[in-house]
Amino acid sequence: MIKLDLHVHSQYSEDAMGTPKEIINALKKKGICGAAITDHNTIRGGLASLQVAPKDFIIIPGTEISTSEGHILGLNVSNDIKKRLPLEDTVEAIIDSGGIPVVPHLFRMMSGIKEPKLKQLHGKIPAIEVFNGCSVPKSNLKSANIAKKYNLGGTGGSDSHQPEYVGLAYTIFDSTDLSLDSLITEIKNKRTWGEGKTMPLRYRQDRMVKSIKQFFQRGMRRI
């Protein structure tokens, strides 16, 4: 069994901190075999992580893209994808880039795409995030039930914005093959699931306050 944290933010996200090397070291200490670095609207963090990751640690370059209808993860993408596009166009752009679209925190108020949008697109999306470390357990349970309802795979990710909390949530691969191609195939074939622990309440509260402040600093625009 292999564990990867498939939703991590680094210093390349405007609302996060932590160098790729700090993040990788923190994950290795927790027994996590790899990560998808999914900074907001850029793959810079993932590319930088590839440069410093040891050979026994898997990095999946990714990004969390702000669509006009909520956020979506692009895993294993090869280029930045324009933000603020309609959700369907963003999904197509991820696929065209050779990546995998994964829906994070489905029910989050400001950035979840919600079930009706998922229903329209689930044929093009192999997995949704069923365990997000920043989400409350009830929300994660709802997401897990939705994944089963639509016969989708599941992923898990800490959604951490600082190294201390990476690896609290993770994706389980029922495999011993650490090759990137094999792991990507497992996600595409809906053979993964998410588990982990919810982050401390204080951290989640601080994140919420910071997000609200930054929302107003950006002129009432979502990230």
N, C-alpha and C positions, 0 to 999 in steps of 0.2 A: 504493500500500500504506500502510495506517495501523497504527500501533502504540499500544496502550493497555495500561497495567498494571491488570489487573482484580482485584487483591487487595492492598490497601494499608491499613495501620492508622495512625491518627493519635493525638493526645493524648486522644481520646475513648475509646480502649481503655485499660483499666486497666494493661495491660502494655506500653504503647507511649508514644512521645513524638513531638513534631513538630506544629507548627500546620499547618492547611490551606495557608496561604500558603507556608510553608517546603517542604512536600511538592510543591506545584505548581511552584515555582521549580526544585527539584531535578530533577523530571521533564522540564521544558522544556529544561534544560541538556543532557539526554541524548537529546533529539530525540523524546521520547514525546509523543504528541498529546493524551493524556487518561488518566483513571484512574477506577476504581471505588473509592471510599473505603468500606471494608468493616469498620468497627469492630465489636467484639464486642457483639452484642445491642443495638445502637443505630444509628440513622441520623443521629445528631447530627453526626458528622464529615462525612458527605456533604452535609447541608444547609448546614453552615458553609462547606464548600468551594464550593458554588454561589454563595455571596455574594461570594467574593473571586477566583474564577477569571476570567481574561481571556476575551474573546469567542472567541479562537481556540483555546481549551483546553476539551476535553470533560470534564465531570464526570458520572459515573453514580452517583447516591446508592445506597448498598447497605449491607449488614450481613452479618456472619458469625454465624450463629445457632447456639447450643449446643442441639442436640436431645438427647433422652434416649439417642440412639444414635450421636452423633457430630456433627460440624460440617457446616453447609451454607451456601453463599453465597446471599443474595437480592439480585439486581441489579435496579436501577430500581424499588425498592419505595417506597411512599408513606407507610408508617407502621412503627413498631417492631412486631416480632413476638415474642410471648411465648416465652421460652426453656424448655427442659426438656420440651417437648411431644414426643410420638412423631414420628419422622422423617416419616412419611406425612402427619400432620396439619400439620407445619411446611411441607412442600412445598405442600400445598393453601392454606395461609395466604399463602405467597409469591405464588402464582398469583392468589389472590383480591385481593391488594394491587396487582395489575397488574405484578408482577415476574417475574423469570426465576430458577428454582432451578438452581444450578450446584454440583456436588460438588467441593470442594477436597481436596487431599492425601489421596486415597482410601485409601492404605495406612498412614497415620500411626497409630502405636500407640494414643495416647490419644484422638485426635479424628477419625480417618478412619472412614467408615461401612463400609468393606470391600465386596468384590464381591457377596456374597449379598444385601445390602440394596440395592445398586445394581440388581441383576438384577430385584428386585421392583418397582422404581420407575422404571426407565430410560425407560419410555414417557411419563413426565411431565417428564423432565429432558432438555433438548436438548444439554447439554454437561457435560463434566467437566474439571477442571483437569489438563492433561497436562504442564505445566511449572510447578513451584512453586520459587521461588528458595531456599527454606529446606530443600527436600528433596534427598536424595542422587540423583545421576543414575540409579541403578538403579531407584529408586522412581518417578521420572518416566517412565522407559522403560516400566515395567509399566503405569502409568496410561495412557500413549499407546496401548499395545497393547489395553488394555481398551476405550478409546474406539472404536478401530477394530472390535473384536469386536462391540460393541453398536450400531455405526453411529451414534455420537454425535459432536458437534462437540467441539473442544478449546479451552481457554482457557489463558492464561499469566498469572501474577502473581508479583510479588516476595515477597509475604507479609511485606513489610518492616515492622518496628516502630520504625524511625527513619529520618529523611529521607535519610541518606547512601546507603542501599541500595535506595531505590525505583527502579524502572525497569530493574533487572537482568534481570527476566523480564517478558514482555509477551505480549499477544494480537495476532495478526496478522489484519487485515481486508483482504481483497483488493478494496479499494474506494478511491475518492477522495472519497466523500460523508461529510462530517464531521457531518451532522445526527444527533441522538440517535436519532430514530425509525429511521433507516437502519441505524445500528450495532446497535440492539436487534433489528431484523429479521434481520440477519446472524447474530447469536447464535442466535436462535430457529430459523433455517433451517439450522443446523449447518454454517455456512460459515466458521468461524474455527478457528485453531489457535494453540498456545502454543509459544514458543521463549524462549531467553535464556541466562543464565549462572547457575551455582550460586553462592550467596554464599560468602564466605571461610569456611574451616573454623573459625577463631577466633570469628567472629560466631555461627555456628550452635551452637558449643559453649557460648558465653555465653548464648544464647537458651535452650538446653536446661536449663542450671543454673538460670537465672532462673525458668523454667517450673516446675521441680521445687520450688524454694523457695516460690513462690507457691501451688502446689498444697497444700503443708502449711500455709501461712499461712491458706488458706481453709478449713481443717479437712478436708483430704483430699477436696476437691470440685474437679472440673474447672471451668474458666472458663465 
